[in-house]
Amino acid sequence: MVVGCKIENQEMGFQASERLYLGMDFGTSGARYALIDKQGTIHAEGKREYPNYMKEDSLDWALSWKTTLFSLLEDVPVHLRPLVASISLDGTSATTLIIDSKTGEPLARPYLYNESCPDALPLVKSIAPINHTVCSGSSTLCKLVSWWNNDDSDKKSTMLLHQADWLLWLLHGQLGVSDYNNALKVGYDPEADSYPDWLLSQPYAQLLPMVKAPGTSIGHLKGDIRTQFAGFSEDCIVCTGTTDSIAAFLAARATKPGKAVTSLGSTLAIKLLSTTRIEDARYGVYSHRLDDKWLVGGASNTGGAVLKENFSDEQLEKLSEHINPMEASPLDYYPLKSVGERFPVANPKMEPRLHPRPESDVEYLHGILESIARIEAKAYMLLKDLGATQVDEVFTAGGGAKNEKWTKIRERVLGLPVSRATQTEAAYGAALLALKGCQ
C-alpha cells in the first residue's frame, strides 16, 4: 500500500508498512521521544533532562531546549532513522519566544508557561471580549503585550513563536508557522480559523505567526539536520505541533464525545471531548479545537504535589493498601500546596485546607485522595453546567494513575467508569500527529 504525504502540493510515495512516525514532547523539566508505526506500536522511545545552561544571571532556556531537541534526534536508533516519514512535537502551553524574523534568534529570554505578566492584564482586558482565555496574566497575549510595552528595541523585524513552533522551525526552516492549539492563548479564534479583528487592529499584530491545524505538513527536514544526524531520509517531513496537555489527550485515544482524560501529575488537569465549545475565564475553563470537536477543560492546583509534600512514594504505596475505597472519608479538605486556585474555582486567594489531621496516616491520606476526587467531580459537573457534552468515561494519565485504590475512590465519587490510559506519554500523542501529517 502506498501512502502520499503532501508538501507544498508535491506528492511522494512510499511503502506504508516500512515507515515510522516520530513524536517529541517538551515538558516542564525534560523531553521525551516516541517512534511509532502506523498501527501505533512503539519501536523506540527515550527521554532527556534539560541541561542547565546559564546566560548572565538566568537559565538559557532556548539553548537548553535546542540542545535537548538535537539530543533526542541523536537518540533515535541509526537503523530506524531512514524509516522516519514525519516528525511532530509538543511544547508547554503559553511558553513564548520573541525572535528576530530574519534569523530566528530569540531577542529576549523566553516567557515560561507559568510566568504571569500582570502589568499587561488591564490592557488585554480592555481589548478582548469579557472572560476570554487571553484575560489571564499568564496568557501568551499578556506576555506579548508586556514585552511590547517594556522593550525599547526596534520592533520592525520581530516575530512571536511558541516553544513548539520554534523547535519545529529548527527542523523545517520556515519561520512564522504555528498551530491553532498553541495559538489559542495569544487570541487566535479556532472556530473562525482566523485572528479576530480586535487583535489584528493592535500595533503588535505584525508579530503574530501564521496558523495551521496541528499535524499539518510544513516542509521537509532541513538538509543540514539530515547531515548532522545521518540516516534521516530526504522525504522526511516536519508537521505542525500542539501543546503538551493536548498531546497527552491524543495519546489516550479518547476519540468520542463524552470521553475525558484526567491527568494526575503534580497538578490535576482535565480534558473532555465535547461537541460544544466552552470558554469562561471566571472558572479557568477554555476549549481547544480538535478537528471538528472541542477539547474542554482546565487545570486545578490540587494534585500530586500536595501528596508528595506530606508522604514519601513508599508511604503512599503502603498506606494506600489499608484504605477501603468503597467507604467515603468524612474529612473535608481542599488540598493545595500554596495559596491560589485556578479551576474549577478561579480564586488566587484560596487558602489550602488540610486540617484537622487525624492521628491515623491512613485516614489522612484517604481524606486527601477523596477530597481531590471531589474537586475532580466538581470540575466535570461545572463543564456540564456550562454546556459541554456530559462525561461518560474517564481515562487517567500521570503518576496518580498507578494508584488503584485512588482509581476506585474516584470511580465511586464520579459515578463513572475510570481506567488507566493505555498510553499516557505526550510524546506518543505527538507521534500520532506526525502520522496524521502523512494521511
Phi, psi and chi 1 to 4 in degrees:
 res  aa     phi    psi   chi1   chi2   chi3   chi4
   1 MET       -  132.2 -176.1  174.9  119.5      -
   2 VAL  -107.8  128.4  174.9      -      -      -
   3 VAL  -111.2  142.1  175.5      -      -      -
   4 GLY  -102.8  139.1      -      -      -      -
   5 CYS  -110.3  118.6  -81.0      -      -      -
   6 LYS   -89.7  126.4  -78.1 -171.5  178.4  175.6
   7 ILE  -134.6  121.4  -51.1  175.2      -      -
   8 GLU    46.9   46.8  -62.7  161.8   -3.7      -
   9 ASN    64.4   15.5  -60.5  -41.5      -      -
  10 GLN   -94.3  146.8  -64.1  176.3   26.8      -
  11 GLU  -114.7  129.5 -166.4   79.2   13.9      -
  12 MET  -124.9  136.6  -60.5  174.9  -56.5      -
  13 GLY  -106.1  146.3      -      -      -      -
  14 PHE  -157.5  164.2   53.0   78.2      -      -
  15 GLN   -76.7  114.9  -66.6  -61.7  -44.5      -
  16 ALA   -59.3  -36.0      -      -      -      -
  17 SER   -65.1  -18.5   59.9      -      -      -
  18 GLU  -100.8   -3.7  -63.1  175.9   -4.9      -
  19 ARG   -99.4  150.2  -57.7  -43.6  -65.9 -102.6
  20 LEU  -126.7  161.8  -60.1  175.1      -      -
  21 TYR  -130.7  125.6  -51.2   90.8      -      -
  22 LEU  -103.7  124.5  175.4   61.1      -      -
  23 GLY  -120.5  141.7      -      -      -      -
  24 MET  -129.9  140.6  -68.6  178.5  -85.3      -
  25 ASP  -117.8  121.1  161.2   50.3      -      -
  26 PHE  -105.4   97.9  -77.9   75.2      -      -
  27 GLY   -91.0 -159.3      -      -      -      -
  28 THR   -77.5  -31.9   53.8      -      -      -
  29 SER  -121.0  -10.6   57.7      -      -      -
  30 GLY  -171.9 -177.5      -      -      -      -
  31 ALA  -132.4  154.1      -      -      -      -
  32 ARG  -132.8  160.3  -64.9  172.2  179.1  -95.1
  33 TYR  -132.0  153.1   85.6   88.2      -      -
  34 ALA  -138.8  136.3      -      -      -      -
  35 LEU  -118.5  115.4 -168.4   59.3      -      -
  36 ILE  -122.6  163.0   67.0  170.4      -      -
  37 ASP  -100.1 -175.6   61.8   23.0      -      -
  38 LYS   -63.6  -26.9 -162.7  177.8 -179.1 -173.8
  39 GLN   -83.0   -6.3  -74.3   69.9   44.6      -
  40 GLY    93.3    4.8      -      -      -      -
  41 THR   -73.8  135.1  -56.3      -      -      -
  42 ILE   -83.1  126.7  -62.9  172.6      -      -
  43 HIS  -102.2  -23.2  -71.7 -105.5      -      -
  44 ALA  -163.0  150.5      -      -      -      -
  45 GLU  -157.1  159.4   55.9 -172.7  -22.5      -
  46 GLY  -171.0  172.5      -      -      -      -
  47 LYS  -145.2  157.5   61.2 -179.8  178.7  178.2
  48 ARG  -140.9  141.6  -70.0  -89.2 -174.3  163.7
  49 GLU   -87.4  151.9  -70.6 -173.9    2.4      -
  50 TYR   -72.0  130.8  -62.4  135.7      -      -
  51 PRO   -71.3  149.6   22.8  -29.5      -      -
  52 ASN   -92.4   84.1  -69.9  -30.8      -      -
  53 TYR   -88.2  136.1  -66.4  126.1      -      -
  54 MET  -105.6  143.3  -60.3  -59.8  -68.1      -
  55 LYS  -132.3  109.5 -169.9  173.9 -174.2  179.2
  56 GLU    58.3 -116.5  -65.2  165.3    1.1      -
  57 ASP  -104.2    6.1  -65.1  -28.9      -      -
  58 SER  -132.2  167.6   59.8      -      -      -
  59 LEU   -68.5  137.1  -80.2  167.1      -      -
  60 ASP   -90.4   83.7 -172.0  -17.3      -      -
  61 TRP   -63.2  -40.6  -78.4  109.1      -      -
  62 ALA   -59.8  -46.3      -      -      -      -
  63 LEU   -64.9  -38.1  179.2   58.6      -      -
  64 SER   -62.4  -45.1  178.7      -      -      -
  65 TRP   -66.1  -41.8  -62.7  -30.4      -      -
  66 LYS   -62.0  -45.7  179.2  179.2  178.7  178.0
  67 THR   -60.4  -41.9  -56.6      -      -      -
  68 THR   -67.0  -39.8  -55.1      -      -      -
  69 LEU   -55.8  -48.1  172.4   70.1      -      -
  70 PHE   -68.8  -33.0  -71.3  169.4      -      -
  71 SER   -63.4  -41.9  -64.0      -      -      -
  72 LEU   -65.9  -40.2  -69.0 -178.9      -      -
  73 LEU   -61.6  -39.4  -70.6  175.2      -      -
  74 GLU   -64.3  -32.5 -172.0   68.8   51.8      -
  75 ASP   -74.5  -20.3  -68.1  -16.7      -      -
  76 VAL   -64.1  122.6  175.1      -      -      -
  77 PRO   -52.6  134.5  -26.6   34.9      -      -
  78 VAL   -57.4  -38.3  175.3      -      -      -
  79 HIS   -71.9  -15.7   70.7  -76.0      -      -
  80 LEU   -97.1  -16.7  -64.5  178.9      -      -
  81 ARG   -57.0  -41.2  -69.5  179.8 -165.1  174.3
  82 PRO   -63.9  -18.0  -19.7   32.0      -      -
  83 LEU   -88.7   -8.6  -54.4  180.0      -      -
  84 VAL   -73.5  114.3  177.1      -      -      -
  85 ALA   -87.2  -32.2      -      -      -      -
  86 SER  -157.2  159.6   55.7      -      -      -
  87 ILE  -135.1  138.6  -58.9  171.7      -      -
  88 SER  -143.7  165.8 -174.7      -      -      -
  89 LEU  -153.5  163.3   59.8   80.0      -      -
  90 ASP  -120.9  157.9   68.8   74.8      -      -
  91 GLY  -136.3  170.9      -      -      -      -
  92 THR   -69.8  136.6   46.0      -      -      -
  93 SER   -62.5  134.9  176.3      -      -      -
  94 ALA    69.7   14.8      -      -      -      -
  95 THR   -81.6  119.8  -65.1      -      -      -
  96 THR  -123.0  135.0  -51.2      -      -      -
  97 LEU  -121.9  136.6  -68.1   96.2      -      -
  98 ILE  -102.5  120.6  -53.5  -65.4      -      -
  99 ILE  -125.4  164.4   61.5  161.8      -      -
 100 ASP   -74.8  123.8 -174.8  -54.9      -      -
 101 SER   -72.9   -6.5   58.5      -      -      -
 102 LYS   -99.3  -39.9  -66.8 -175.2  177.6   70.0
 103 THR  -104.0  -20.4   66.3      -      -      -
 104 GLY    82.0   -0.2      -      -      -      -
 105 GLU   -76.1  136.4  -72.3  -58.6  -51.8      -
 106 PRO   -61.5  135.5  -23.2   34.1      -      -
 107 LEU   -95.7  -13.3  -64.4  172.9      -      -
 108 ALA  -147.9  166.8      -      -      -      -
 109 ARG   -65.6  146.6   65.4  167.8 -170.8   81.4
 110 PRO   -61.6  146.9  -20.8   32.4      -      -
 111 TYR   -89.5  118.9  -68.8   85.1      -      -
 112 LEU   -76.5  160.6  -60.4 -177.1      -      -
 113 TYR   -51.2  -36.6   69.5  100.3      -      -
 114 ASN   -99.9    5.6   58.3   -8.5      -      -
 115 GLU   -77.1  139.5  -80.6 -173.2   62.2      -
 116 SER  -111.3  143.1 -172.4      -      -      -
 117 CYS  -122.3   73.7  -64.3      -      -      -
 118 PRO   -61.8  -22.3   19.5  -29.5      -      -
 119 ASP   -63.4  -28.5   58.6  -62.2      -      -
 120 ALA   -92.2  -13.2      -      -      -      -
 121 LEU   -60.9  -45.4 -167.7   53.5      -      -
 122 PRO   -59.0  -39.9  -23.7   34.0      -      -
 123 LEU   -66.8  -43.4 -164.2   59.3      -      -
 124 VAL   -63.3  -42.3  167.8      -      -      -
 125 LYS   -64.6  -26.7  -77.8 -174.3  171.8  179.6
 126 SER   -76.3  -19.3   73.1      -      -      -
 127 ILE  -109.2  -25.6   60.6  166.9      -      -
 128 ALA   -89.0  155.3      -      -      -      -
 129 PRO   -59.1  152.9  -22.1   32.7      -      -
 130 ILE   -60.0  138.0 -168.7  165.3      -      -
 131 ASN    62.3   20.8  -62.3  -31.8      -      -
 132 HIS   -69.1  154.7 -166.7  -76.5      -      -
 133 THR   -56.7  -30.9  -53.0      -      -      -
 134 VAL   -72.9  -11.9  -62.3      -      -      -
 135 CYS   -81.5   52.2  -62.5      -      -      -
 136 SER  -141.0  137.7  159.9      -      -      -
 137 GLY   -58.0  -24.7      -      -      -      -
 138 SER   -93.6    3.7   60.1      -      -      -
 139 SER   -66.7  156.1   73.6      -      -      -
 140 THR   -59.7  -38.5  -46.6      -      -      -
 141 LEU   -64.9  -41.1 -174.3   57.2      -      -
 142 CYS   -61.8  -37.6  -82.5      -      -      -
 143 LYS   -66.4  -41.4  -71.5  162.2 -176.9  167.6
 144 LEU   -63.8  -47.3  170.7   58.2      -      -
 145 VAL   -63.6  -40.8  170.1      -      -      -
 146 SER   -61.9  -45.5 -179.4      -      -      -
 147 TRP   -63.2  -45.5  175.5   82.5      -      -
 148 TRP   -58.1  -41.5 -178.1  -92.6      -      -
 149 ASN   -81.0  -21.4  -70.6  -21.9      -      -
 150 ASN  -109.5   -9.5  -66.5  -53.4      -      -
 151 ASP   -99.0  133.4 -171.5  -88.4      -      -
 152 ASP   -95.4   -1.6  -63.8  -31.5      -      -
 153 SER   -72.7  167.4   63.4      -      -      -
 154 ASP   -69.3  123.8 -179.3   12.8      -      -
 155 LYS  -100.0   12.1  -59.8 -178.2  171.2   73.4
 156 LYS   -68.2  -37.1  -76.6  178.6 -175.8  171.5
 157 SER  -115.1   55.1   59.5      -      -      -
 158 THR  -119.7  160.2   51.8      -      -      -
 159 MET  -152.6  148.2  178.6 -179.9  -71.6      -
 160 LEU  -100.0  132.2  178.0  144.8      -      -
 161 LEU  -134.4  152.2  -73.4 -178.7      -      -
 162 HIS   -87.9  166.1  -52.7   89.1      -      -
 163 GLN   -51.5  -49.3  179.1 -169.6   28.2      -
 164 ALA   -63.8  -40.1      -      -      -      -
 165 ASP   -60.3  -45.5  -51.2  -25.5      -      -
 166 TRP   -67.3  -42.2 -173.5   73.0      -      -
 167 LEU   -65.3  -39.2  -70.5  167.2      -      -
 168 LEU   -67.0  -35.3  -73.4  164.1      -      -
 169 TRP   -59.6  -37.4  162.2   73.1      -      -
 170 LEU   -59.7  -23.6  -68.3  169.1      -      -
 171 LEU   -94.9  -36.4  -58.0 -178.3      -      -
 172 HIS  -107.4  -21.4   60.4   65.7      -      -
 173 GLY    82.0    5.7      -      -      -      -
 174 GLN  -103.6  102.6  -65.0 -175.7   31.7      -
 175 LEU   -69.6  140.9  -97.1  178.7      -      -
 176 GLY    95.9   29.3      -      -      -      -
 177 VAL  -118.5  131.4 -176.2      -      -      -
 178 SER  -131.1 -174.5 -173.5      -      -      -
 179 ASP  -127.3  161.4   65.0   86.6      -      -
 180 TYR   -75.5   -9.9   56.9   57.6      -      -
 181 ASN   -78.1  -49.0  -67.3  150.7      -      -
 182 ASN   -66.3  -33.6  -88.4  -63.6      -      -
 183 ALA   -80.2   -5.9      -      -      -      -
 184 LEU   -57.5  -44.0 -176.7   77.4      -      -
 185 LYS   -83.8    2.9  -69.1 -177.5 -178.7  176.3
 186 VAL   -99.2   -5.3   78.2      -      -      -
 187 GLY   114.6    1.8      -      -      -      -
 188 TYR   -63.3  139.6 -169.8   80.6      -      -
 189 ASP   -98.9  103.1 -176.3  -15.8      -      -
 190 PRO   -70.9  -20.1   23.9  -30.3      -      -
 191 GLU   -75.4  -44.2 -162.5  161.4   14.4      -
 192 ALA   -82.6  -13.1      -      -      -      -
 193 ASP    58.3   45.1 -151.7    3.9      -      -
 194 SER  -162.9  164.5   62.9      -      -      -
 195 TYR   -75.9  138.3  -71.5  108.6      -      -
 196 PRO   -72.3  157.8   25.2  -32.0      -      -
 197 ASP   -60.4  -37.5  -69.9  -19.2      -      -
 198 TRP   -62.0  -25.7   59.8  -98.2      -      -
 199 LEU   -87.7  -41.9 -177.9   56.0      -      -
 200 LEU   -65.4  -21.0  -68.9  175.1      -      -
 201 SER   -82.2   -3.8   61.6      -      -      -
 202 GLN   -85.7  151.6  -56.7  -54.3  -46.8      -
 203 PRO   -63.2  -26.9   20.6  -32.0      -      -
 204 TYR   -87.5    3.6   42.9   78.3      -      -
 205 ALA   -60.6  -24.2      -      -      -      -
 206 GLN   -63.2  -19.7   66.6 -165.4   45.1      -
 207 LEU   -83.4  -12.1  -85.1   73.3      -      -
 208 LEU   -72.8  138.2  -61.8  171.9      -      -
 209 PRO   -78.9  161.3   29.0  -33.5      -      -
 210 MET   -69.3  144.9  171.3  175.1   49.1      -
 211 VAL  -119.5  133.3  177.1      -      -      -
 212 LYS  -127.3  169.3  -64.8  176.5  179.2  -75.9
 213 ALA   -68.7  146.2      -      -      -      -
 214 PRO   -57.9  141.9  -22.7   33.4      -      -
 215 GLY    77.0   28.1      -      -      -      -
 216 THR   -99.8  133.8  -59.5      -      -      -
 217 SER   -62.0  129.9  -56.7      -      -      -
 218 ILE  -104.3  -48.9  -55.1  169.3      -      -
 219 GLY  -177.6 -179.2      -      -      -      -
 220 HIS   -77.7  156.3  -66.0   92.7      -      -
 221 LEU   -60.7  129.2 -171.6   62.2      -      -
 222 LYS   -59.3  148.6  -70.1 -164.3  -53.4  178.8
 223 GLY   -60.0  -40.3      -      -      -      -
 224 ASP   -68.2  -29.1   61.3  -31.0      -      -
 225 ILE   -70.5  -41.1  -61.3  -68.1      -      -
 226 ARG   -65.6  -32.2  -72.4 -172.4  -75.9  105.7
 227 THR   -70.2  -42.3  -59.2      -      -      -
 228 GLN   -68.6  -36.9 -171.5  174.0  -12.4      -
 229 PHE  -119.1   82.1  -54.8   99.9      -      -
 230 ALA   -57.6  138.9      -      -      -      -
 231 GLY   119.4  -31.0      -      -      -      -
 232 PHE   -66.0  137.5  -72.5  101.8      -      -
 233 SER   -81.7  160.3   68.0      -      -      -
 234 GLU   -64.5  -26.5  -72.4 -176.0   16.2      -
 235 ASP   -93.3    7.7   68.9   -4.4      -      -
 236 CYS   -68.4  128.4  177.2      -      -      -
 237 ILE  -107.7  158.9   63.4  169.5      -      -
 238 VAL  -115.9  131.6 -178.0      -      -      -
 239 CYS  -113.5  157.4  -53.6      -      -      -
 240 THR   -60.5  155.0   46.2      -      -      -
 241 GLY  -106.7 -149.5      -      -      -      -
 242 THR  -159.9 -171.1 -173.0      -      -      -
 243 THR   -91.4  162.8   65.8      -      -      -
 244 ASP   -63.6  -39.3   53.4  -12.2      -      -
 245 SER   -70.3  -33.2   62.0      -      -      -
 246 ILE   -71.6  -38.9  -65.4 -152.5      -      -
 247 ALA   -61.3  -38.1      -      -      -      -
 248 ALA   -65.7  -37.3      -      -      -      -
 249 PHE   -65.3  -45.0 -174.8   91.4      -      -
 250 LEU   -59.1  -37.7  -66.4  173.1      -      -
 251 ALA   -61.0  -34.1      -      -      -      -
 252 ALA   -73.4  -13.8      -      -      -      -
 253 ARG    55.9   41.0  -64.7 -162.6  156.2 -179.4
 254 ALA   -88.1   93.0      -      -      -      -
 255 THR  -102.3   -5.1   55.1      -      -      -
 256 LYS  -110.2  145.3  -66.0  178.6 -179.3  175.2
 257 PRO   -54.7  138.3  -26.0   34.9      -      -
 258 GLY    99.1  -16.8      -      -      -      -
 259 LYS   -85.1  140.5  -53.5  -59.8  177.3 -167.8
 260 ALA  -136.7  156.9      -      -      -      -
 261 VAL  -124.5  123.6  174.0      -      -      -
 262 THR  -102.0  122.6  -65.6      -      -      -
 263 SER   -97.4  117.0  -65.7      -      -      -
 264 LEU  -105.7   77.0  -68.8  172.0      -      -
 265 GLY  -103.2 -139.7      -      -      -      -
 266 SER   -64.9  -27.9   53.8      -      -      -
 267 THR  -121.9  174.9   59.2      -      -      -
 268 LEU  -108.6  116.4 -180.0  148.1      -      -
 269 ALA  -121.6  137.5      -      -      -      -
 270 ILE  -125.7  145.2   74.1  171.5      -      -
 271 LYS  -138.2  127.5  -66.9 -115.3 -178.3  -55.4
 272 LEU  -122.0  130.0  165.7   67.4      -      -
 273 LEU   -80.6  121.4 -162.0   58.6      -      -
 274 SER  -132.1  151.1  170.7      -      -      -
 275 THR   -83.4  -10.8   55.3      -      -      -
 276 THR  -115.3  140.1  -46.9      -      -      -
 277 ARG   -87.6  133.7 -179.8 -173.9 -174.1 -173.2
 278 ILE  -126.4  130.8  -51.8  -65.8      -      -
 279 GLU  -137.0  123.7  -56.8  -86.9  -19.9      -
 280 ASP  -159.5  100.0 -158.9  -36.2      -      -
 281 ALA   -63.0  -20.3      -      -      -      -
 282 ARG   -61.8  -28.7  -68.8  175.9  -58.4  168.0
 283 TYR  -115.0    8.1  -56.3  107.1      -      -
 284 GLY    69.1   28.8      -      -      -      -
 285 VAL  -105.0  133.1  174.2      -      -      -
 286 TYR  -149.3  164.7   56.5   90.6      -      -
 287 SER  -122.8  133.5  -66.2      -      -      -
 288 HIS  -100.4  144.3  -84.3  -72.2      -      -
 289 ARG   -77.0  137.0 -175.9  173.8  159.5 -169.1
 290 LEU  -131.9   90.2 -153.2   59.4      -      -
 291 ASP    57.5 -115.1  -63.5  -34.1      -      -
 292 ASP  -100.3   12.6   62.1  -17.8      -      -
 293 LYS  -123.3 -176.7  -60.6 -178.4 -174.2   69.8
 294 TRP  -128.0  138.7  -62.5   95.8      -      -
 295 LEU  -103.2  103.0 -153.8   47.1      -      -
 296 VAL   -99.8  139.8 -177.8      -      -      -
 297 GLY   173.1 -163.6      -      -      -      -
 298 GLY  -171.8  179.0      -      -      -      -
 299 ALA  -133.0  127.7      -      -      -      -
 300 SER   -93.1  156.6  166.9      -      -      -
 301 ASN   -85.7   -4.3  -71.6  -24.1      -      -
 302 THR   -76.7  170.5 -167.5      -      -      -
 303 GLY   138.9 -157.6      -      -      -      -
 304 GLY   -64.4  -26.8      -      -      -      -
 305 ALA   -61.4  -35.1      -      -      -      -
 306 VAL   -68.5  -41.4 -176.7      -      -      -
 307 LEU   -61.7  -44.4  -67.7  169.1      -      -
 308 LYS   -69.8  -20.7  -64.7 -141.5  166.7  174.3
 309 GLU   -75.6  -23.6 -151.6  167.4   49.1      -
 310 ASN  -108.7  -21.7  -71.0  -81.3      -      -
 311 PHE  -140.5  148.4  -54.2   98.7      -      -
 312 SER   -80.5  166.3   66.6      -      -      -
 313 ASP   -58.4  -39.1  -72.5  -12.7      -      -
 314 GLU   -66.2  -42.2 -171.4 -179.0    0.0      -
 315 GLN   -63.1  -43.7  -77.5  177.2  -48.2      -
 316 LEU   -57.2  -42.5  -76.6  170.0      -      -
 317 GLU   -67.7  -47.3 -164.8  173.7  -32.8      -
 318 LYS   -71.6  -42.0  -71.7 -169.1  172.1  176.9
 319 LEU   -66.9  -36.7  -66.2  171.4      -      -
 320 SER   -60.5  -32.1  -66.7      -      -      -
 321 GLU   -59.4  -27.9  -70.5  173.1    7.5      -
 322 HIS   -94.8    2.8  -59.7  -74.0      -      -
 323 ILE   -87.4  134.8  -68.5  173.2      -      -
 324 ASN   -94.1  104.5  179.9   -4.5      -      -
 325 PRO   -69.7  -13.7   26.1  -32.5      -      -
 326 MET   -82.3  -13.6  -64.1  -61.7  100.7      -
 327 GLU   -98.0  129.9  -81.8 -174.3   15.1      -
 328 ALA   -74.4  138.6      -      -      -      -
 329 SER   -79.8  136.2  168.1      -      -      -
 330 PRO   -78.8   -8.1   28.3  -32.6      -      -
 331 LEU   -77.4  136.8  -62.2  166.9      -      -
 332 ASP  -119.7   96.0 -178.7   23.9      -      -
 333 TYR  -111.8  165.3  -61.2  144.3      -      -
 334 TYR  -129.5   89.8 -154.7  105.8      -      -
 335 PRO   -73.2  109.4  -13.5   29.2      -      -
 336 LEU  -129.7  147.5  -63.7  170.2      -      -
 337 LYS   -77.5  -31.7 -165.8  174.9  177.5 -174.4
 338 SER  -149.8  179.7   55.8      -      -      -
 339 VAL   -66.4  137.8  173.6      -      -      -
 340 GLY   114.8  134.4      -      -      -      -
 341 GLU  -135.2  146.9  175.7   60.4  -51.6      -
 342 ARG  -107.9  -35.5  -63.3  176.2  -71.2  168.5
 343 PHE  -165.3  136.9  166.3   79.1      -      -
 344 PRO   -82.5    1.9   28.9  -33.0      -      -
 345 VAL  -118.4  125.6  178.2      -      -      -
 346 ALA   -96.8   96.2      -      -      -      -
 347 ASN  -142.1   99.0 -179.3   -2.5      -      -
 348 PRO   -64.1  -11.6   21.5  -30.2      -      -
 349 LYS  -106.3    6.1  -64.3  178.5 -179.4  175.6
 350 MET   -64.2  130.3  179.8  178.4  -85.7      -
 351 GLU   -89.1  143.4  -63.8  -85.6  -10.2      -
 352 PRO   -61.3  145.2  -17.1   28.1      -      -
 353 ARG  -129.4  103.8 -167.9  169.9   72.7 -112.2
 354 LEU  -132.3   24.5  -76.4  158.3      -      -
 355 HIS  -132.2  157.2  -67.8  -77.5      -      -
 356 PRO   -73.4  149.1   29.0  -35.0      -      -
 357 ARG   -97.1  119.4  175.9  165.8 -176.3  161.4
 358 PRO   -70.0  163.2   24.2  -30.3      -      -
 359 GLU   -65.1  -34.2  -71.9 -177.1   18.9      -
 360 SER   -80.5  123.8  162.9      -      -      -
 361 ASP   -66.1  -31.2  -75.8  -17.0      -      -
 362 VAL   -63.5  -46.0  173.4      -      -      -
 363 GLU   -63.9  -38.7  -74.3  178.7   30.4      -
 364 TYR   -65.0  -47.3 -170.6   48.2      -      -
 365 LEU   -62.0  -42.8  175.7   59.3      -      -
 366 HIS   -57.2  -44.0 -171.8  177.0      -      -
 367 GLY   -63.2  -39.5      -      -      -      -
 368 ILE   -69.4  -46.9  -65.6  174.2      -      -
 369 LEU   -60.3  -42.7  -64.7  178.6      -      -
 370 GLU   -65.3  -40.2 -178.4  109.9    5.8      -
 371 SER   -67.2  -39.0  -64.0      -      -      -
 372 ILE   -65.1  -38.4  -65.5  174.2      -      -
 373 ALA   -63.0  -37.1      -      -      -      -
 374 ARG   -66.2  -38.2  -70.5 -174.3 -161.0  126.8
 375 ILE   -63.8  -41.9  -66.1  167.0      -      -
 376 GLU   -60.2  -44.5 -178.1 -175.4    2.0      -
 377 ALA   -63.6  -41.1      -      -      -      -
 378 LYS   -62.3  -37.5 -175.2  176.4  179.2  179.3
 379 ALA   -64.4  -46.0      -      -      -      -
 380 TYR   -66.7  -35.3  -78.2  118.3      -      -
 381 MET   -65.6  -40.3 -173.8   62.1   69.6      -
 382 LEU   -60.9  -44.7  172.2   67.3      -      -
 383 LEU   -60.8  -39.9  -63.2 -175.3      -      -
 384 LYS   -63.9  -45.0 -179.1 -166.9  169.2 -171.0
 385 ASP   -62.8  -29.7  -68.7  -14.3      -      -
 386 LEU   -82.6   -6.9  -68.9  173.4      -      -
 387 GLY   112.6    6.7      -      -      -      -
 388 ALA   -76.4  162.0      -      -      -      -
 389 THR   -58.2  137.9  -59.7      -      -      -
 390 GLN   -69.5  134.5 -176.5  165.5  -12.4      -
 391 VAL   -68.6  137.9   58.8      -      -      -
 392 ASP  -125.6  -10.3   58.3   32.2      -      -
 393 GLU  -159.3  140.3 -175.3  176.8   12.9      -
 394 VAL  -121.8  126.8  175.8      -      -      -
 395 PHE  -100.6  144.8  -61.2   97.4      -      -
 396 THR  -113.7  133.5  -46.8      -      -      -
 397 ALA  -121.9  170.9      -      -      -      -
 398 GLY    88.9  172.5      -      -      -      -
 399 GLY   -59.2  -32.7      -      -      -      -
 400 GLY   -65.9  -16.7      -      -      -      -
 401 ALA   -66.1  -20.0      -      -      -      -
 402 LYS   -77.6  -19.7  -61.7  170.9 -168.8  165.7
 403 ASN   -84.6  102.0 -170.2  -39.1      -      -
 404 GLU   -66.6  -35.1  -69.1  179.7   12.7      -
 405 LYS   -64.8  -40.2  -67.0  -66.2 -179.4   77.6
 406 TRP   -64.7  -39.6 -161.8    5.7      -      -
 407 THR   -59.0  -42.6  -60.7      -      -      -
 408 LYS   -66.5  -39.8  -67.3  -68.9 -177.9 -169.3
 409 ILE   -60.6  -46.6  -70.6  170.0      -      -
 410 ARG   -65.1  -37.9  -68.5  169.9   51.8 -127.5
 411 GLU   -59.6  -42.6 -115.7 -178.9   -5.2      -
 412 ARG   -68.2  -45.4  169.9  173.6   50.9   76.6
 413 VAL   -68.8  -41.3  173.4      -      -      -
 414 LEU   -78.0  -25.8  -67.5  170.7      -      -
 415 GLY    67.8   33.7      -      -      -      -
 416 LEU  -140.5  156.4  -65.8  166.1      -      -
 417 PRO   -67.7  130.3   16.7  -24.1      -      -
 418 VAL  -126.5  128.7  177.2      -      -      -
 419 SER  -142.7  162.3   60.1      -      -      -
 420 ARG   -78.5  132.5 -171.9  176.9  178.3 -177.8
 421 ALA   -64.3  139.1      -      -      -      -
 422 THR   -60.9  -45.3  -49.9      -      -      -
 423 GLN  -115.4  129.2  -66.2  -68.1  -17.4      -
 424 THR  -120.8   -5.3   59.8      -      -      -
 425 GLU   -85.0  131.1  -67.2  -63.9  -13.6      -
 426 ALA   -60.9  -30.3      -      -      -      -
 427 ALA   -60.2  -34.2      -      -      -      -
 428 TYR   -66.3  -41.6 -172.7   90.1      -      -
 429 GLY   -63.5  -38.5      -      -      -      -
 430 ALA   -65.3  -35.7      -      -      -      -
 431 ALA   -65.8  -36.3      -      -      -      -
 432 LEU   -63.8  -35.0  -70.5  174.3      -      -
 433 LEU   -65.4  -40.0  -89.9 -171.5      -      -
 434 ALA   -61.9  -41.2      -      -      -      -
 435 LEU   -61.7  -42.8  169.6   59.1      -      -
 436 LYS   -58.8  -36.2  179.8 -175.5  176.5 -174.2
 437 GLY   -66.4  -12.9      -      -      -      -
 438 CYS  -107.4   12.4  -86.2      -      -      -
 439 GLN  -111.3      -  -69.9  178.0  -30.2      -
